[in-house]
């Protein structure tokens, strides 16, 4: 029997052996007589009163809160049961601490807690994607079953949440939000949200399909919440742009959490990001020792708006879909923009130049199913920028941005396998260039450079003549001599491509 409004919590249980045994306010003391009960309460400690037959009248003002057990043969049996309970919960608590310390995920934490929590529990991120659920607790609620089947709440379910104003209560109310209206779910639900700024980052939903949300059950859930809260604070800190639906969705797409195109399309509609557009991704890794991270983060967010900015590990990543020009291949310029706007690349390059840091940029892509590959492209382009020897990578006026389209050869050659590099260099076209280079060394000619410029000028003799400062007829004469001497035909488009690629490999 409980005779207190609040639900107390304790760390241990002890037998009351006289006033000198009262030492710890977090301990419940077991006694079986009224005098001991009053002594414990007056000393400011908490008693559990064991009565064999009936409850005596305890209306005295000095007895305000205590626990009472009736019909028990011995207070030793009660103490033994209490100690078993404390040992059980202590073991659970230690297991959760160890799992958290070892970096185990939410699903592992929930699996270790299923027998304590009783009911079906789901944990979602801010984009309502399923992160963990009670695998050993059956649930016949349609909403929960659909969530587990899809891995996220469908747009139809989200419309229901909006219709019944569920999101507002999750954001505004503290502690467990109990909903017993049965408007959406088949059972009573107890929802706990982890706040980040003015929104929430993680959502824990308990479907009361086994046991109702009694105070003691919520106490156990609160113990579990304290461990999930550590995860929420680490993954969705208030000082980083995580913990909202857009950022959670973008990170999931970049990291390959979504693979089904229909799922990506549905989720993109919910968070207001187009599924089909002219996308590109910028990747900026930050050394916090040399660059003020949060100031840079703020400046990038302002510079690239309305593009989306997220933080992934130690990098700032930009998802841009502002391009309006179908013919734009690489970096856009105002002269190429239909509305005369300055491009995201222009603004970002200027900012990065001021900070003295670089950026990798993906190839353009047209729908979010390609975002994972583009993210890796941007990351590899950044790594190409960060290498010491980068003079061979063309950038044009984009001093602080390297595009993957311009450094993919470097990406191919970055392997540590020397045999891999040799295979790339020893193609037929590569062998031709090696012979030309060896001949130049012996004969003191410049056929190697001449052929490269001729191919760069797309075999237009007049353009090559201007570039090489020679007469047009001499260009034609020289190329005929090279073709005859080394057995090549530059009219062959496949050979021209292989030769240009071989040049790029050697650069």
Buried (B, 14 or more C-beta within 10 A) or exposed (E): EEEEEEEEEBEEBBBBEEEEBBEEEEBBBBBBBBEBBBBBBEEEBBBBBBBEEEEEEBEEEEBEEBBBBEEBEEBEEBBEEBEEEBEEBEEBBEBBEEBBEEEBEBBBBBBBBBEBBBBBBBBBBBBBBBBBBBEEBEBEBEBBEBBBEBBBBBEEBBEBBEEBEBBEEBEEEEEBBBBEEEEBBBBBBBBBBBBBEEBBBBBBBBBBBBEEBEEEBBEBBBBBBEBBBBBBBEBBBEEBBBBBBBBBBBBBBBEEBBEEEEBBBBBBEBBEBEBEBBBBBBBBBBEEEEBEBEEBBEBBBEBBEEBBBBBBEEBBBBBBBBBEBEEBEBBBBEEBBEEEBEBBBBBBBEBBBEBEBBBBBBBBBEBBBBBBBBBBBBBBBBBBBEEEEBEEBEBEEBEBBBBBBBBBBBBBEBEEEEEEBEEBBEBEBBEBBBBBEEBBEEEEBBBBEBBBBBBEBEBEBEBBBEBBEBEBEEBBEBBEEBBEEBEBEBEEEEBBEBBBBBBBBBE
